[in-house]
Amino acid sequence: MAKKGKVDMSQEQIDELVLDTIKFHCADTIYFKDKESRFLWNSQQHADQFGVKSPQDMVGKTDYDYFPEEFADKALEVEKQIIESGEPMLNIEEEWEKDDETRYLLASKYPFYNKEGEIIGTWGITRDITEMRHLEKELERSYKKVQRLARVDDVTGLYNRRYFYENLERVCSIYDRREDEISFSLIAIDVDNMKFINDQYGQQKGDDVLRHIASSMLNSIRKSDICFRTGGDEFAVLLPDCDKTAAVNVAKAIAKNVSDQAVPLGESKFEKITISLGVATYVHGTDISEIISAADRKLYKAKRNGKDQLAY
């Protein structure tokens, strides 16, 4: 039995064992090159990466023998800089098109010295981070999806009530700081007889009506305008840089698009859908609740006047 703390190998044996372990068992690729970037020594993983049976078969070859020319050009430029400066370059992100798939690599490269302290080439270690990049992208897509779901109404695809208030607060803050006379407007919309539609034809047909409203809104607004579903049968349009006259024209276009096309609600049954609308324009110094209240008052006025009306 070996004594505690004693190693029954010479340092030379240990060095050889360590080198063989790195060469044949390291999951990262390791390589040494001369000043002309020709391979002097390669790990088995590096050979496996290119389908080469033995690392010895790579000696004397260069990146140009295994990588696309553009990739090899970039690697060569990095290695020249290292040889000239004597400074390593760490965590270099590389992309490699292999078998119709983009592989992502993370490389660190260092100057390779002889015993006299002279730089005779470079050496490096590279890790394949493709799976990690795919995971990051999937997480990013999932995060964006969650963010979108948090602000989008799942029935109509319009922005929801929460995002409406966030945008209105932001827009109010922007226009409150402006010194010119340019303002913004708000259109409040309510579907006429929505309760009757749901009771008569069911919730699913009611959702079809809501989607019809949303589509009509999107087809009527300017590129800068933003549409929201703020409640069950309530909608709103935020119109930046828009005075009352322009906002009224947009509101009229929405109402016309909604009523021009009948919506199929039952067997051979098409219903003409109408909406009531209220338009309010921001006045410098007013807050969110005031602009919303102003639009709602106009909307209620349109309702009292018999529905299918626009008040401003």
Helices and strands as residue ranges (DSSP letters): H 11-25, E 29-34, E 39-42, H 44-49, G 55-58, G 63-65, H 69-85, E 89-98, E 101-113, E 119-128, H 130-151, H 161-177, E 185-191, H 194-201, H 203-218, E 226-229, E 234-239, H 244-260, E 263-266, E 269-271, E 275-281, H 288-304, E 310-311
